[in-house]
C-alpha cells in the first residue's frame, strides 16, 4: 500500500501546473500543484531560474518521489495558415 502513495516518476512528466510558492532558481525550491490520479497534488518544484507564484509550468523531470523539475509553460496557440 505504501507504494501507491508515491506517484510514478514518469506519471507527472509533461503535466502542466501552477506554482503556489515561487521557485528561487539555484537558491531553493518552490511548490507546484499538478493534476494526478483525478485530483490535484502539491509537489516541490525546482527550476533553473527563479519563477514567481502563479506561473504556469511544465514538468520536464523528477528528482525523488515528491520533487519535480519545471520550466515556464507558454501555451502555443495554433493559427490557421491561409
C-alpha positions as CSV (number, residue, x, y, z in Angstrom):
1,X,0.0,0.0,0.0
2,X,2.8,2.4,0.8
3,X,4.0,2.3,-2.9
4,X,0.5,3.5,-4.0
5,X,1.1,6.8,-2.1
6,X,4.1,7.6,-4.2
7,X,3.5,8.9,-7.7
8,X,5.4,7.2,-10.5
9,X,8.4,9.2,-11.6
10,X,7.2,9.3,-15.2
11,X,3.5,9.9,-14.5
12,X,3.9,13.7,-13.9
13,X,6.4,14.4,-16.7
14,X,4.6,16.5,-19.2
15,X,2.0,17.7,-16.8
16,X,1.2,21.5,-16.6
17,X,0.6,23.0,-13.2
18,X,0.6,26.3,-11.4
19,X,3.2,27.5,-8.8
20,X,1.7,28.1,-5.4
21,X,5.1,29.1,-3.9
22,X,7.7,30.8,-6.1
23,X,10.9,29.0,-7.0
24,X,14.2,30.6,-6.3
25,X,16.3,29.0,-9.0
26,X,19.5,27.5,-7.6
27,X,18.7,29.1,-4.2
28,X,15.7,26.8,-3.5
29,X,12.5,25.0,-4.4
30,X,9.0,26.3,-4.7
31,X,5.8,24.4,-4.8
32,X,3.5,23.4,-7.7
33,X,0.0,21.9,-7.9
34,X,-0.3,19.2,-10.5
35,X,-3.2,17.0,-11.7
36,X,-2.6,13.5,-10.5
37,X,-4.9,10.5,-10.4
38,X,-8.0,12.6,-10.9
39,X,-7.2,15.2,-8.2
40,X,-4.6,17.9,-7.6
41,X,-1.5,17.3,-5.5
42,X,1.3,19.6,-4.4
43,X,5.0,18.8,-5.2
44,X,8.2,20.6,-4.5
45,X,9.3,22.4,-7.7
46,X,12.8,23.2,-8.8
47,X,13.8,25.4,-11.8
48,X,16.9,26.8,-13.3
49,X,15.6,30.4,-12.9
50,X,13.5,32.0,-10.3
51,X,9.8,31.8,-11.2
52,X,7.1,33.8,-9.4
53,X,4.0,32.4,-7.7
54,X,1.2,31.9,-10.2
55,X,3.4,30.9,-13.1
56,X,2.2,28.1,-15.3
57,X,4.9,25.5,-15.5
58,X,5.6,22.3,-17.4
59,X,7.2,19.3,-15.6
60,X,10.3,18.2,-17.5
61,X,11.8,15.9,-14.9
62,X,11.6,14.4,-11.5
63,X,14.0,14.4,-8.6
64,X,12.9,11.9,-5.9
65,X,9.4,10.9,-5.0
66,X,7.9,14.4,-4.5
67,X,10.1,16.9,-6.3
68,X,9.8,17.9,-9.9
69,X,11.9,19.9,-12.3
70,X,9.8,22.6,-14.1
71,X,10.1,25.2,-16.8
72,X,7.8,28.1,-17.6
73,X,4.9,27.0,-19.8
74,X,4.0,29.1,-22.7
75,X,1.0,27.6,-24.4
76,X,1.3,27.8,-28.2
77,X,-1.9,28.7,-30.0
78,X,-2.4,27.1,-33.3
79,X,-3.1,29.6,-36.1
80,X,-4.7,28.8,-39.4
81,X,-2.5,29.3,-42.5
82,X,-4.5,30.7,-45.4
